[in-house]
Structure formats: structure tokens, C-alpha cells
Amino acid sequence: MTDILVEYYRDKKGAHKGVVVAIKYNATRTSIGWSMCHPLDVFDKERALQMATGRALNAGGNTRVPMSLKPLVSRMAARSIKYFKVIKCMECVQ
């Protein structure tokens, strides 16, 4: 099974709006992926995790992280380095 960390993003009212995941990419690196729900859509945890995991597995892709998720992505990067005891985290931040 793949090692994965998950953290959900919530709006000011406490409703789920996005998710950030960290996956152990190999012995020395982790990879970060994210997913954010469109304001007019209903949040689906399963679909959000699927999208975020896909982005993490395709690390280095040209996906821009929304401004509201950037602090969470940065925290997840630091958290994943400590948790997985690796040297580097590949973020999909531009």
C-alpha cells in the first residue's frame, strides 16, 4: 500500500472545500497533490482524493495551486518530510 498523508481544506463555515495529499514518491522524496471544489459544486471526498492523488503521482505537472491552498500545501510539504523521513518534497506549486 502507498504511504499517504491527507489534510482537508475547509472554508470559514467549516465545510469541506478541498484536499491536499502527500505521497511517498520514493525512498528520498515525497510528492504533493491537491484538489479544490468549484464554488457551485458539492464537495465529494472520494473524487477530491482521486484528483489530488493523481496530481501527486504526476509530480512536476503544470498545475497551479489556488492562493487559498498555498499555505496548506507548504505545511503539508514540511509535514511530509518529517513524517516520511525523506530529504526532499516535490511540490506542484508554480
Secondary structure as GFF3:
##gff-version 3
##sequence-region A 1 94
A	DSSP	beta_strand	4	10	.	.	.	ID=ss1
A	DSSP	beta_strand	16	24	.	.	.	ID=ss2
A	DSSP	beta_strand	29	36	.	.	.	ID=ss3
A	DSSP	alpha_helix	45	57	.	.	.	ID=ss4
A	DSSP	three_ten_helix	67	69	.	.	.	ID=ss5
A	DSSP	alpha_helix	70	84	.	.	.	ID=ss6
A	DSSP	beta_strand	88	90	.	.	.	ID=ss7
###
